[in-house]
Amino acid sequence: MRIVIAADSFKASASSLEVASSLAAGILTVIPTCEIRAVAIGDGGEGTLAALLHSGFEAFTYQVTGPAGNPVSARIAIKDGIAIVEMAEASGLGQLSEKKFAPLTATSFGTGELIVKALDHGVQTIILAIGGSATSDAGAGALQALGARLTNNSGAEIGHGGGALIDLAAIDISKLDPRISDAKFILASDVTNPLLGVNGAAHIFSPQKGATPNDVAILEAAITHFASISGGGHINSSGAGAAGGAGYMAFTFLGAKQRSGIEVVLELISFKELLVGADLVITGEGKFDSQSLSGKAPMGVLKAAQSLGIPVMMVCGQADISGETEFKKVYALTDIESDVQKCIDSPAPLLNKIGVLIANATSSQ
């Protein structure tokens, strides 16, 4: 029997490969001859770069500007003229100094620095994986790092962060890195939010980054002002509000095109080729709910496997979904351990038990 395990990471609990390893250990106790292939995946959010490094991309590490202006170590991944720039690496919540939120001042400058480093490698395509950001600056910091000047009424550069955008008087892109026009940019994200309004970057995403109601109002006004200065052509584009509005910057100044994050990743790791000959595919994520059905990693895996007629099982930390799904079976850690925190803190033994359950169910057929 051949089983492919392609689970997304369980956020704040286990990486993609840790999930696969624990499941595999359980399966092999029942079916010791089973051939198991563990594949790391991501959907454009945090962990996407790690998944691609596992599939043969090469890592390059640089010191760049973190979201709070602090120096941080961040990686890009490159293979065959394609670079992966993961926003969480340089501008993510995990890179905040002492993990303190900075909703008005956090900058995406470091992400722009990583894009410059990717261009230095002469790549033709840059994939922007923009999940997990700590910023709400509409990508303005990244734009500055790429050579644009964002100035106030006195002609001085404005400060960093979304709050500073209210001081913007002009955007000068005459010194924007000329290599941008020769590169293809792909926004790997399934976020569909526009830039502004009740479903936009400030209202939906900044509270997740520590913004108070007053901060949200400030950011909405500042980002609206930034859009008015920069033309505003993409304010209603699907995905413009992603990563605190970084999607808007990518569309407006980089000519980026949006694609499903999981589809991009599965394509880059040649996932369909890995499925040939498989009898079963196991996928998973931390929480399986209605949002999962709108394009997250497990649905991409399901779609790919279904195209080859291979059944798929879902393993998750929690399952909060009603009705039938297209998965052959759904297993949740909370079915074994009702204490959610214990599931988060110690997922390995529970995943091991689920591996046993899957193996028993599969071998009895």
Buried (B, 14 or more C-beta within 10 A) or exposed (E): BBBBBBBBBBBEBBBBBBBBBBBBBBBBEBBEEBEBBBBBBBBBBBBBBBBBBBBEBEEBEBEBBBBBBEEBEBBBBBBEEBBBBBBBBBBBBEBBEEEEBBBBBBBBBBBBBBBBBBBEEEBEBBBBBBBBBBBBBBBBBBBBBBBBBBBBEEEEEBBBBBBBBBBBBEBEBEEBBEBBEEBBBBBBBBBBBBBBBEEBBBBBBBBBBBBEEEBBEBBBBBBBBBBEEBEBEBBBBBBBBBBBBBBBBBBBBBEBEBBBBBBBBBBBBEBEEBBEEBBBBBBBBBBBBEEBBEBBBBBBBBBBBEEEEBBBBBBBBBBEBEEEBEBBBBBBBBBBBEEEEBBBEBBBBBBBBBBBBBBEBBEEE
